[in-house]
Amino acid sequence: MVDQHQTTTTKIAKVEIVKLKSPTRLVLYGGARSLGDNGAFFHASKNVIADYKNDLPVKSYFISNGMRQFIDLINVQPENSIQSLDVFSHGSDLGLYSVIGASLQKSLTIDEIDSKNLASNLYRNWTTKREQWRLFGNSNWKNLFDISDINFKVFTNESKIEIHGCNSAFDGELDTLSSLISIALSKVGKKRSVVIGHADFASPNRGGTKDMSKQDYRHETRII
């Protein structure tokens, strides 16, 4: 004899919503004393943002208050969150250069910068910062920084930093701003990250354009 039982199976579905923090693209531009230069940085940054095609959230900021603002905008991001950083500013193999009070409405004169100590720069290392500073120069020591002030842990493991400025990877030398940023990323475990910089003078007039809305620094010799 076989006992027969009728059973009912009830499926209880549970949907768990997990909020994932998406990596972001950070775009920092400006910092120049000249209105024209800041305009070029602005339009070039917009062209880069457009080419990203909204694949990730973009945070874009104009640098008006020197390199302290620049560093804070990077360091305030959560760890492992910056997928790319695009920098549009004046620079060289030694560092990035800005002034406090930069504007998209007016230019500052050299006399204003010198008399009020408005220069604010980010150097490749502390030694360079010390060598470039002058007691009676155009900057206060407190407004000068080096890349050790940046928390590189905020970048993802496969991040890209692109410096759209002159000579940041000058002639591919090993002690340039771009090279030392790459080393700093590697030291905090971001070994698959890359830094792209210009080997020489950087012009926004790609293809000889005179149209400001088409200005772009992504041409000429660049080094990864």
C-alpha positions in Angstrom: 0.0 0.0 0.0 1.3 3.4 -1.0 0.4 6.5 0.9 -0.4 9.4 -1.4 0.1 13.0 -0.2 -0.7 16.2 -2.1 1.6 19.1 -1.4 1.9 22.7 -2.5 5.2 24.4 -3.1 5.3 28.1 -2.4 8.1 30.1 -3.8 8.9 33.3 -1.9 11.0 35.6 -4.1 13.1 38.2 -2.4 14.6 41.0 -4.4 17.6 42.7 -2.8 18.6 46.0 -4.1 22.3 46.7 -3.9 23.5 50.2 -4.6 26.8 50.1 -6.3 29.0 53.2 -6.4 29.8 53.9 -10.0 33.3 55.1 -10.8 33.5 58.7 -12.0 35.4 60.9 -14.4 36.9 64.0 -13.0 37.7 67.0 -15.2 39.6 70.0 -13.7 40.3 73.0 -15.9 41.4 76.6 -15.6 43.7 78.3 -13.1 45.3 80.7 -15.6 45.6 84.5 -15.2 44.5 85.0 -18.8 40.8 84.9 -19.7 41.7 83.6 -23.2 43.7 80.7 -21.8 40.9 79.8 -19.4 38.4 79.9 -22.3 40.6 77.5 -24.3 40.8 75.1 -21.3 37.0 75.3 -20.9 36.2 74.5 -24.5 38.9 71.7 -24.7 37.4 70.2 -21.5 33.9 70.2 -23.0 35.2 68.3 -26.1 36.8 65.6 -24.0 33.6 65.3 -21.9 31.5 64.9 -25.1 33.8 62.1 -26.3 33.2 60.1 -23.1 29.6 59.9 -24.3 28.1 59.6 -20.8 29.7 56.2 -20.2 30.3 57.2 -16.6 29.2 60.1 -14.4 31.4 63.2 -15.0 32.4 65.8 -12.4 33.7 69.0 -13.9 35.2 72.0 -12.0 36.8 75.3 -12.9 39.9 76.0 -10.8 39.6 79.5 -9.5 41.3 79.3 -6.2 44.7 77.7 -6.9 46.2 74.3 -6.3 44.7 73.9 -2.8 41.3 73.7 -4.5 42.7 71.3 -7.2 44.0 68.9 -4.6 40.9 69.1 -2.4 38.6 68.2 -5.4 40.7 65.0 -5.9 41.1 64.0 -2.3 37.5 64.5 -1.4 36.5 61.6 -3.7 36.0 58.1 -2.2 38.8 55.6 -2.5 38.8 53.6 -5.8 36.3 55.9 -7.4 38.1 58.1 -10.0 38.3 56.2 -13.3 39.9 59.1 -15.2 41.3 62.6 -14.4 41.6 65.2 -17.2 43.6 68.3 -16.3 43.6 71.4 -18.4 46.0 74.0 -17.1 49.4 75.5 -17.7 52.3 73.3 -16.8 55.7 71.9 -17.5 57.8 68.9 -16.6 58.2 70.5 -13.2 54.6 70.9 -12.3 51.2 72.6 -12.8 50.8 76.3 -12.6 47.8 78.4 -11.5 46.8 81.7 -9.9 44.3 82.4 -7.1 41.5 84.4 -8.5 41.5 82.9 -12.0 38.3 83.7 -13.9 36.2 83.1 -17.0 35.2 86.7 -17.0 38.4 88.7 -16.8 42.2 88.4 -16.8 44.6 89.2 -14.0 47.7 91.3 -14.7 51.2 90.2 -13.9 51.5 93.1 -11.5 48.5 91.9 -9.6 49.9 88.4 -9.2 53.3 89.6 -8.2 52.1 92.2 -5.7 49.5 90.0 -4.1 51.5 86.7 -4.2 48.7 85.0 -6.2 50.7 82.2 -7.8 49.7 78.7 -6.6 51.6 75.7 -8.1 51.7 71.9 -7.8 55.2 70.6 -8.2 56.5 67.1 -9.1 58.2 66.8 -5.6 59.2 68.7 -2.5 62.7 69.4 -3.7 61.4 71.1 -6.8 58.9 73.1 -4.8 61.7 74.4 -2.6 64.0 75.2 -5.5 61.2 77.1 -7.3 60.1 79.2 -4.4 61.5 82.7 -3.8 61.1 84.7 -0.6 60.3 87.8 -2.6 58.6 86.0 -5.5 55.0 85.9 -6.6 53.7 83.2 -4.2 53.3 82.3 -0.6 54.8 79.1 0.6 51.4 77.9 1.9 50.0 78.1 -1.6 52.6 75.8 -3.1 52.2 72.0 -3.1 53.7 68.8 -4.5 52.2 65.6 -5.7 52.7 63.9 -2.3 49.7 66.1 -1.2 47.4 64.0 -3.4 45.8 60.9 -2.1 46.3 58.5 -5.1 44.2 55.8 -3.4 41.0 57.6 -4.7 41.9 56.3 -8.2 40.7 53.0 -9.6 43.1 50.2 -10.4 42.9 50.9 -14.1 42.5 54.7 -14.0 43.8 57.2 -16.6 45.3 60.6 -15.8 45.7 62.8 -18.8 47.5 66.2 -18.4 46.5 68.5 -21.3 49.3 70.9 -20.7 52.7 71.7 -22.0 55.8 69.5 -21.4 54.3 67.4 -18.5 56.1 64.4 -20.0 59.0 66.4 -21.5 61.1 64.2 -23.9 60.0 61.1 -22.1 62.4 61.7 -19.2 62.0 59.7 -16.0 61.7 62.5 -13.5 58.9 64.6 -15.2 55.6 65.4 -13.6 53.8 62.7 -15.6 56.5 60.1 -14.7 56.4 60.8 -11.0 52.6 60.7 -10.9 52.8 57.3 -12.5 55.2 56.1 -9.9 53.0 57.5 -7.1 50.0 55.6 -8.5 52.0 52.4 -8.6 53.2 52.8 -5.0 49.6 52.7 -3.8 48.8 49.6 -5.9 47.4 51.2 -9.0 49.8 49.3 -11.2 47.4 49.1 -14.2 46.8 52.9 -14.2 48.4 55.2 -16.9 49.4 58.8 -17.1 49.5 60.7 -20.4 51.4 63.9 -20.9 52.7 66.1 -23.6 56.3 65.7 -24.7 56.5 69.3 -25.9 54.5 72.5 -26.2 50.7 71.8 -26.2 48.4 73.8 -28.5 44.6 73.8 -28.4 44.4 74.6 -32.1 44.0 71.0 -33.3 44.2 70.8 -37.1 44.9 74.5 -37.2 41.4 75.4 -36.0 40.6 79.0 -35.1 37.1 78.0 -33.7 37.3 78.1 -29.9 34.5 75.5 -29.6 36.7 73.0 -31.4 39.8 73.5 -29.4 41.4 70.2 -28.2 44.8 69.3 -26.8 44.7 65.7 -27.8 47.2 65.9 -30.6 51.0 66.3 -31.2 53.4 64.1 -29.4 52.1 62.6 -26.1 53.7 60.0 -23.9 52.2 57.3 -21.7 
